[in-house]
Amino acid sequence: MSTTRRNFIHTLTKGAAAAAITPVLGSSLDGLAPESSVTPIITESAGSFEPTKLRYRVPHKIGMGGVALGNGFAETDDTTALQAMQGAWDAGIRYFDTSPWYGLGLSERRMGNFLHGKDKKEYVISTKVGRLMYPDADFTHPLWKGRLNFNYKYDYTADGVRRSVEDSLLRLGIPALDIVFIHDLSPDNGDMKDKWVEYFKVAQNGAMKALTKMREEGLIKAWGLGVNTIEPAMQTLEVADPDVFLSATQYSLVKHKDDLEVLFPACEKRDVSIIVGAPLAAGLLAGKDRYLYAGEKPKDVMDKYAKMKKIATAHKVDLRSAALQFTAAPKVVASTIPGIRTAQQAAENYASMSAKIPVDFWAELKKEKLIEERAEVPKV
Ligand SMILES: NC(=O)c1ccc[n+]([C@@H]2O[C@H](COP(=O)([O-])OP(=O)(O)OC[C@H]3O[C@@H](n4cnc5c(N)ncnc54)[C@H](OP(=O)(O)O)[C@@H]3O)[C@@H](O)[C@H]2O)c1
């Protein structure tokens, strides 16, 4: 019998159900890295969400973000990308986040080039769903540099999600995914704007149910949203049973109030964890002349950054290290995932997590009202 897209996923699903008993695909909870931790999962029952089984949490405080490997911000050659992966691995990084969107498949191909030879139990990987790729020789996009060869269309249906997962596995060349995020279903997505609410309804009836089923079948360990605003994540907590949110651009040294006051407490109540995306504000906090993705540099952010830099210099603190440790400090945060372009950045960012930062530095940032008083800061 020929293997069509649909029965390929069906086969995987049957295999994964068996893996719930015998962990052959590396996709059962106990097939994971030794320090993996789990908390009770909440599933819908009579209109409310009741704790029933164990919820997965990424066991690595720092991971590697895959935007730069997709030629985000600048073009990078394959050799440098492979060296960045090797550098991350050698430094000790074992959590990798990517997306079909990052370079229209390029980031997944590059990560997979490195990871496909590794034992799946040795690392954690997340990718995303919501956009399907199709061949287009001439397509260009301002976010992604270099030749793309693919274009994209949105699909948040159950079928679209299954196809996306299958496409990602094939691009990555690995046997299983750990986490799947529903990507960029958010009012800041320029393709959607206010229409994100309509896409959300499709995802609520399609993607969210399909991913919950994949988790129940043991195909994936966890799912959530990967978004740059808090509304869609808050909404998802109302209507579904996510495990983890990739909250990007919302929790950094220079901007963290909404996550801190709204999303984090709501997640804590439900034992949902957070992965922090864009912890370096897309480069600013690592000394780059760039703040996030729209090409703008808001004056209030730049003023805050200048004051922080002065205080960091006075305390002999490396601001990049402070930025990474700050984002990993809250209890609800499972991991922070700086984007990494080179082996050197990988080594530096991993080392940042154990850099000594005096308590007086954090105290001064709070005294000067540069960070929120109630923000958790790293313990020495
Ligand atoms: N909606 C979503 O789901 C979403 C949105 C955004 C991000 N994310 C995830 O979060 C990850 C991180 O976000 P991001 O990559 O956009 O931004 P980021 O982590 O805040 O910043 C990454 C950039 O900072 C620079 N950098 C990193 N380490 C450095 C070092 N040691 N020294 C000097 N410069 C350094 C690099 O700039 P250069 O490239 O210029 O060298 C790198 O590309 C992404 O890769 C992605 O996995 C998800």
The ligand as an SDF file (V2000), in Angstrom:
LIG
                    3D

 48 52  0  0  0  0  0  0  0  0999 V2000
    5.7600   34.2180   18.0490 N   0  0  0  0  0  0  0  0  0  0  0  0
    6.7200   33.3780   18.4530 C   0  0  0  0  0  0  0  0  0  0  0  0
    6.4930   32.1990   18.6900 O   0  0  0  0  0  0  0  0  0  0  0  0
    8.1200   33.8940   18.5990 C   0  0  0  0  0  0  0  0  0  0  0  0
    8.4150   35.2420   18.3370 C   0  0  0  0  0  0  0  0  0  0  0  0
    9.7170   35.6630   18.5100 C   0  0  0  0  0  0  0  0  0  0  0  0
   10.7030   34.7810   18.9280 C   0  0  0  0  0  0  0  0  0  0  0  0
   10.4000   33.4760   19.1480 N   0  0  0  0  0  0  0  0  0  0  0  0
   11.4250   32.4930   19.5710 C   0  0  0  0  0  0  0  0  0  0  0  0
   12.3050   33.1360   20.4820 O   0  0  0  0  0  0  0  0  0  0  0  0
   13.6380   33.0480   19.9760 C   0  0  0  0  0  0  0  0  0  0  0  0
   14.4370   34.2460   20.3860 C   0  0  0  0  0  0  0  0  0  0  0  0
   13.9520   35.4100   19.7480 O   0  0  0  0  0  0  0  0  0  0  0  0
   14.8380   36.1930   18.6560 P   0  0  0  0  0  0  0  0  0  0  0  0
   15.8460   35.2790   18.1080 O   0  0  0  0  0  0  0  0  0  0  0  0
   13.9180   36.8270   17.7260 O   0  0  0  0  0  0  0  0  0  0  0  0
   15.4710   37.3660   19.5250 O   0  0  0  0  0  0  0  0  0  0  0  0
   16.4720   37.4020   20.7950 P   0  0  0  0  0  0  0  0  0  0  0  0
   16.7380   36.0900   21.3310 O   0  0  0  0  0  0  0  0  0  0  0  0
   15.9250   38.4320   21.7140 O   0  0  0  0  0  0  0  0  0  0  0  0
   17.7740   38.0160   20.0970 O   0  0  0  0  0  0  0  0  0  0  0  0
   18.5050   37.2140   19.2180 C   0  0  0  0  0  0  0  0  0  0  0  0
   19.5800   38.0030   18.5310 C   0  0  0  0  0  0  0  0  0  0  0  0
   20.4410   38.5920   19.5190 O   0  0  0  0  0  0  0  0  0  0  0  0
   21.7660   38.5480   19.0670 C   0  0  0  0  0  0  0  0  0  0  0  0
   22.5680   37.7380   20.0030 N   0  0  0  0  0  0  0  0  0  0  0  0
   22.2250   36.5910   20.6450 C   0  0  0  0  0  0  0  0  0  0  0  0
   23.2290   36.1780   21.4330 N   0  0  0  0  0  0  0  0  0  0  0  0
   24.2310   37.0830   21.2920 C   0  0  0  0  0  0  0  0  0  0  0  0
   25.5270   37.1980   21.8250 C   0  0  0  0  0  0  0  0  0  0  0  0
   25.9970   36.3210   22.7190 N   0  0  0  0  0  0  0  0  0  0  0  0
   26.2880   38.2530   21.4500 N   0  0  0  0  0  0  0  0  0  0  0  0
   25.8350   39.1740   20.5630 C   0  0  0  0  0  0  0  0  0  0  0  0
   24.6070   39.1160   20.0000 N   0  0  0  0  0  0  0  0  0  0  0  0
   23.8240   38.0690   20.3740 C   0  0  0  0  0  0  0  0  0  0  0  0
   21.7820   37.8940   17.6880 C   0  0  0  0  0  0  0  0  0  0  0  0
   21.7540   38.9620   16.7410 O   0  0  0  0  0  0  0  0  0  0  0  0
   22.4330   38.7790   15.3030 P   0  0  0  0  0  0  0  0  0  0  0  0
   21.5930   37.8050   14.6200 O   0  0  0  0  0  0  0  0  0  0  0  0
   22.3640   40.1590   14.7250 O   0  0  0  0  0  0  0  0  0  0  0  0
   23.8220   38.2860   15.5310 O   0  0  0  0  0  0  0  0  0  0  0  0
   20.4880   37.1130   17.6980 C   0  0  0  0  0  0  0  0  0  0  0  0
   19.9570   36.8860   16.4360 O   0  0  0  0  0  0  0  0  0  0  0  0
   13.4570   32.9490   18.4630 C   0  0  0  0  0  0  0  0  0  0  0  0
   14.6350   32.5410   17.8400 O   0  0  0  0  0  0  0  0  0  0  0  0
   12.2980   32.0030   18.4040 C   0  0  0  0  0  0  0  0  0  0  0  0
   12.7440   30.6920   18.6360 O   0  0  0  0  0  0  0  0  0  0  0  0
    9.1160   33.0330   18.9890 C   0  0  0  0  0  0  0  0  0  0  0  0
  1  2  1  0
  2  3  2  0
  2  4  1  0
  4  5  1  0
  4 48  2  0
  5  6  2  0
  6  7  1  0
  7  8  2  0
  8  9  1  0
  8 48  1  0
  9 10  1  0
  9 46  1  0
 10 11  1  0
 11 12  1  0
 11 44  1  0
 12 13  1  0
 13 14  1  0
 14 15  2  0
 14 16  1  0
 14 17  1  0
 17 18  1  0
 18 19  2  0
 18 20  1  0
 18 21  1  0
 21 22  1  0
 22 23  1  0
 23 24  1  0
 23 42  1  0
 24 25  1  0
 25 26  1  0
 25 36  1  0
 26 27  1  0
 26 35  1  0
 27 28  2  0
 28 29  1  0
 29 30  1  0
 29 35  2  0
 30 31  1  0
 30 32  2  0
 32 33  1  0
 33 34  2  0
 34 35  1  0
 36 37  1  0
 36 42  1  0
 37 38  1  0
 38 39  2  0
 38 40  1  0
 38 41  1  0
 42 43  1  0
 44 45  1  0
 44 46  1  0
 46 47  1  0
M  CHG  2   8   1  16  -1
M  END
$$$$
